[in-house]
Amino acid sequence: GLAFAFGGESPRLDGAIAFAATVCLAGGVGGWIVAHWPATTPATAVARGLGATALRIFLPLAALGWLQSGGRGLREAGADRFVLIFYLALLATDISLNIMGGVDLRRIRRKKSPD
């Protein structure tokens, strides 16, 4: 929708918006899938949370790095700003969903200690 709304200003602006949205969508969906993977131990729950956070953070960071080194056309069209805008929207959504949903710690089974 944004690409169509703002695309008339510059011929490359719609590509920049589509690139930024795709990068942040892939990171968000990938992080969501990893975060909702079933955890059987507290260690796997922590690893799952770190993996989800890494996907959400490093995909946009890698895209920004690529834009600075090789994506000249998209960078000139403002894709770096749109990656930042979409990432901040993704971050705000993630934080609000975590505050509203939380984690049910009772679903994670405890590891039996060999006493």
KEKE-3310 file (N, C-alpha, C; in steps of 0.2 Angstrom, whole numbers, plus 5000, padded with zeros to 4 digits):
npx = (5004:5010:5019:5012:5006:5016:5024:5023:5030:5044:5052:5059:5056:5045:5051:5061:5053:5046:5057:5062:5051:5050:5062:5060:5048:5052:5061:5053:5043:5051:5057:5045:5041:5052:5051:5039:5041:5040:5046:5055:5063:5070:5082:5081:5071:5077:5087:5078:5072:5083:5087:5076:5076:5088:5086:5076:5084:5096:5093:5088:5099:5109:5104:5104:5118:5122:5115:5123:5135:5133:5120:5117:5107:5095:5098:5099:5086:5080:5079:5086:5081:5068:5069:5073:5062:5052:5058:5058:5044:5041:5048:5041:5029:5032:5037:5025:5016:5023:5022:5008:5005:5015:5024:5020:5026:5023:5022:5034:5043:5052:5069:5073:5083:5097:5096)
npy = (4994:5006:5008:5010:5022:5032:5030:5038:5050:5047:5037:5027:5025:5017:5004:5005:5006:4993:4985:4988:4984:4971:4965:4968:4962:4948:4946:4948:4939:4927:4928:4927:4914:4906:4910:4905:4891:4876:4874:4864:4864:4875:4880:4878:4887:4899:4899:4899:4911:4920:4917:4921:4935:4938:4935:4945:4957:4955:4953:4966:4974:4968:4971:4985:4986:4981:4990:5001:4997:4992:4994:5005:5012:5009:5014:5028:5031:5030:5019:5015:5023:5019:5006:5008:5014:5004:4994:5000:5001:4987:4983:4990:4984:4971:4973:4978:4967:4957:4962:4962:4948:4940:4926:4910:4902:4890:4881:4877:4863:4857:4852:4837:4834:4825:4819)
npz = (5000:5004:4995:4983:4987:4989:4978:4966:4968:4965:4953:4958:4971:4974:4973:4983:4994:4994:4995:5008:5015:5012:5018:5032:5034:5031:5042:5053:5052:5051:5064:5072:5069:5074:5087:5092:5091:5099:5116:5126:5137:5149:5144:5130:5127:5130:5120:5109:5110:5109:5096:5088:5091:5085:5072:5069:5071:5063:5050:5045:5048:5040:5028:5028:5028:5016:5008:5010:5004:4991:4986:4978:4970:4976:4989:4985:4982:4995:5002:5014:5024:5024:5028:5041:5047:5045:5053:5065:5067:5067:5079:5089:5088:5091:5105:5111:5109:5116:5129:5130:5128:5134:5142:5145:5158:5164:5154:5150:5153:5167:5170:5175:5190:5194:5208)
capx = (5000:5014:5023:5008:5004:5021:5028:5022:5035:5050:5051:5063:5054:5041:5056:5064:5048:5045:5063:5062:5045:5051:5067:5057:5043:5055:5064:5048:5040:5055:5057:5039:5041:5057:5049:5034:5043:5039:5052:5054:5067:5072:5088:5079:5067:5081:5090:5073:5071:5089:5087:5070:5079:5094:5083:5073:5089:5101:5091:5088:5106:5112:5101:5108:5125:5122:5113:5129:5141:5132:5114:5117:5100:5090:5100:5097:5079:5078:5077:5089:5076:5062:5071:5073:5055:5049:5061:5055:5037:5042:5051:5036:5024:5035:5037:5018:5014:5026:5019:5001:5004:5019:5026:5017:5032:5021:5022:5041:5045:5058:5073:5074:5089:5099:5098)
capy = (5000:5012:5009:5013:5029:5036:5029:5043:5055:5045:5031:5021:5025:5011:4999:5006:5004:4986:4981:4988:4980:4963:4964:4968:4956:4942:4946:4948:4932:4922:4928:4924:4907:4904:4912:4900:4884:4873:4873:4858:4865:4882:4882:4879:4893:4905:4899:4901:4919:4923:4916:4925:4942:4938:4936:4952:4962:4955:4954:4973:4976:4965:4975:4992:4985:4980:4996:5006:4995:4990:4995:5013:5014:5009:5019:5035:5031:5031:5012:5015:5027:5015:5000:5010:5015:4998:4991:5003:4998:4980:4983:4993:4979:4966:4975:4978:4960:4954:4965:4960:4941:4937:4919:4905:4898:4883:4877:4874:4858:4857:4847:4833:4834:4818:4819)
capz = (5000:5004:4988:4978:4989:4988:4972:4961:4969:4962:4950:4961:4978:4976:4974:4990:5000:4993:4997:5015:5018:5012:5023:5038:5034:5032:5048:5058:5051:5053:5071:5075:5068:5079:5094:5093:5091:5106:5120:5131:5143:5149:5139:5123:5127:5130:5113:5104:5111:5106:5089:5086:5091:5080:5065:5068:5071:5059:5043:5043:5048:5034:5022:5028:5026:5008:5005:5010:5000:4984:4984:4977:4967:4982:4994:4983:4983:5002:5005:5021:5029:5025:5032:5048:5048:5046:5058:5072:5068:5069:5086:5093:5088:5095:5112:5113:5109:5122:5135:5131:5128:5139:5141:5151:5161:5166:5148:5149:5158:5171:5169:5182:5192:5196:5215)
cpx = (5004:5017:5019:5006:5009:5025:5027:5027:5042:5049:5054:5060:5049:5046:5059:5059:5047:5051:5063:5057:5047:5057:5064:5052:5046:5058:5059:5044:5044:5056:5051:5039:5046:5054:5043:5035:5043:5046:5050:5058:5068:5077:5086:5074:5071:5084:5085:5072:5077:5089:5081:5073:5084:5091:5079:5078:5093:5099:5091:5095:5110:5110:5104:5115:5126:5120:5119:5135:5139:5125:5113:5110:5095:5091:5098:5090:5076:5077:5080:5084:5070:5063:5071:5066:5051:5051:5058:5048:5037:5044:5045:5030:5026:5035:5029:5015:5017:5023:5012:5001:5008:5020:5023:5023:5030:5022:5029:5042:5051:5062:5074:5081:5091:5101:5100)
cpy = (5006:5013:5012:5021:5034:5035:5034:5049:5053:5038:5025:5021:5019:5005:4999:5004:4996:4982:4982:4984:4973:4961:4963:4963:4950:4941:4945:4941:4927:4922:4926:4917:4903:4905:4907:4893:4882:4872:4868:4860:4873:4885:4883:4885:4899:4905:4901:4908:4923:4923:4920:4933:4943:4939:4943:4957:4961:4955:4962:4976:4974:4969:4982:4991:4985:4986:5001:5004:4994:4992:5003:5015:5014:5014:5026:5036:5032:5025:5012:5018:5022:5008:5002:5011:5009:4994:4993:5001:4991:4979:4985:4987:4973:4967:4975:4971:4956:4956:4962:4952:4938:4929:4915:4901:4891:4878:4873:4869:4858:4851:4843:4832:4827:4818:4812)
cpz = (5000:4998:4983:4980:4988:4982:4967:4962:4965:4959:4954:4969:4979:4977:4981:4995:5000:4996:5005:5018:5018:5017:5030:5039:5035:5039:5054:5058:5053:5061:5075:5075:5074:5086:5096:5093:5098:5109:5125:5138:5143:5145:5132:5122:5127:5123:5108:5104:5108:5098:5085:5086:5086:5073:5064:5068:5065:5051:5041:5043:5042:5028:5022:5026:5019:5005:5005:5006:4993:4982:4982:4974:4972:4987:4992:4983:4990:5005:5013:5026:5030:5029:5040:5051:5050:5051:5065:5073:5070:5077:5090:5093:5092:5103:5114:5113:5115:5128:5136:5132:5134:5138:5147:5153:5163:5160:5147:5155:5161:5170:5176:5184:5195:5203:5218)
residu = (GLY:LEU:ALA:PHE:ALA:PHE:GLY:GLY:GLU:SER:PRO:ARG:LEU:ASP:GLY:ALA:ILE:ALA:PHE:ALA:ALA:THR:VAL:CYS:LEU:ALA:GLY:GLY:VAL:GLY:GLY:TRP:ILE:VAL:ALA:HIS:TRP:PRO:ALA:THR:THR:PRO:ALA:THR:ALA:VAL:ALA:ARG:GLY:LEU:GLY:ALA:THR:ALA:LEU:ARG:ILE:PHE:LEU:PRO:LEU:ALA:ALA:LEU:GLY:TRP:LEU:GLN:SER:GLY:GLY:ARG:GLY:LEU:ARG:GLU:ALA:GLY:ALA:ASP:ARG:PHE:VAL:LEU:ILE:PHE:TYR:LEU:ALA:LEU:LEU:ALA:THR:ASP:ILE:SER:LEU:ASN:ILE:MET:GLY:GLY:VAL:ASP:LEU:ARG:ARG:ILE:ARG:ARG:LYS:LYS:SER:PRO:ASP)
# end
